[in-house]
Amino acid sequence: MPVTPGEPKENEHFRHPVTTQGDVTVFEPVRSGSAVTVPILVTNRGDQRAFYEVAVRITGAHGFDTTVRMKSEAVGLYPGTSWPAELTARDPGSPVPDNPR
């Protein structure tokens, strides 16, 4: 399911949520050396174990444009549990932007 802009809520694990859709919250990307780090939080709000696949597109100045993906393959996420993750984005053809989106 694509994540599109929505009404995010503050979270105890990360700061500055950008969007929430369904069980996925994406937080503000941060420049981290030669890459961009994108924190996400997946919370299974259902009543059965669930598997997730998340794709986040990051853009910025000077043509920075890349998509990072996360997939829960092994055991899935049990109801009522959360899975915080940090995705690392790089675009070898462009410099890392100061203000990634």
C-alpha positions in Angstrom: 0.0 0.0 0.0 1.6 3.3 -0.9 2.0 5.8 1.9 0.6 9.2 1.1 0.5 12.4 3.1 -1.9 12.2 6.0 -2.5 13.4 9.6 0.5 12.0 11.6 0.5 11.8 15.4 3.5 12.2 17.7 5.1 8.9 18.7 7.3 7.9 21.6 10.0 6.2 19.5 10.7 8.8 16.9 10.1 12.5 16.5 8.5 14.6 13.7 6.2 12.2 11.9 5.7 13.1 8.2 2.7 10.8 7.4 0.7 7.9 8.7 -1.3 5.5 6.6 -2.8 2.3 8.0 -0.3 0.7 10.2 2.8 2.6 8.9 4.2 5.9 10.2 7.0 7.6 8.3 9.1 10.1 10.2 11.2 13.0 9.0 14.2 11.9 7.0 17.6 12.9 8.3 20.9 13.5 6.4 23.4 11.1 7.8 26.9 11.4 6.2 26.7 10.0 2.7 23.1 8.8 3.1 19.6 9.8 4.2 18.1 7.9 7.2 14.3 7.4 7.2 12.8 6.2 10.5 9.5 4.3 10.2 7.3 2.5 12.7 4.9 -0.3 11.7 2.2 -1.2 14.3 0.0 -4.1 13.8 -3.5 -2.8 14.8 -5.2 -5.9 13.5 -6.2 -9.1 15.3 -4.0 -11.5 13.3 -0.3 -11.7 12.5 0.5 -9.5 9.5 3.3 -9.1 7.0 4.3 -5.7 5.6 6.1 -4.3 2.7 6.9 -0.6 2.8 8.4 1.6 0.1 9.5 5.2 0.8 10.6 7.7 -1.9 13.1 10.3 -0.8 13.8 13.4 -2.9 15.9 16.5 -2.5 18.0 19.2 -4.2 20.3 18.5 -7.1 18.3 15.6 -8.4 18.5 13.3 -5.3 15.7 10.8 -5.9 15.6 7.2 -4.6 13.2 4.7 -3.1 14.0 2.5 -0.1 12.1 -0.6 0.8 11.4 -2.8 3.9 9.7 -6.2 3.9 8.8 -8.3 6.9 9.3 -11.8 5.6 10.3 -14.1 8.5 7.5 -14.4 11.1 5.4 -11.3 10.6 4.2 -8.9 13.2 1.9 -10.1 15.9 -1.3 -8.2 16.8 -0.6 -5.2 19.1 3.2 -5.1 18.5 5.3 -2.5 16.8 8.4 -2.7 14.6 10.6 0.4 14.5 13.1 0.5 11.6 15.5 3.0 10.0 15.9 2.8 6.3 19.1 4.0 4.6 18.7 5.9 1.3 21.5 6.6 -1.2 21.5 8.0 -4.7 24.9 7.5 -6.2 24.3 10.0 -8.9 23.4 12.9 -6.7 24.8 14.6 -3.5 23.0 14.0 -0.3 20.5 16.9 0.2 20.5 19.0 3.4 16.7 18.9 3.5 15.5 15.6 2.2 11.8 15.1 1.6 
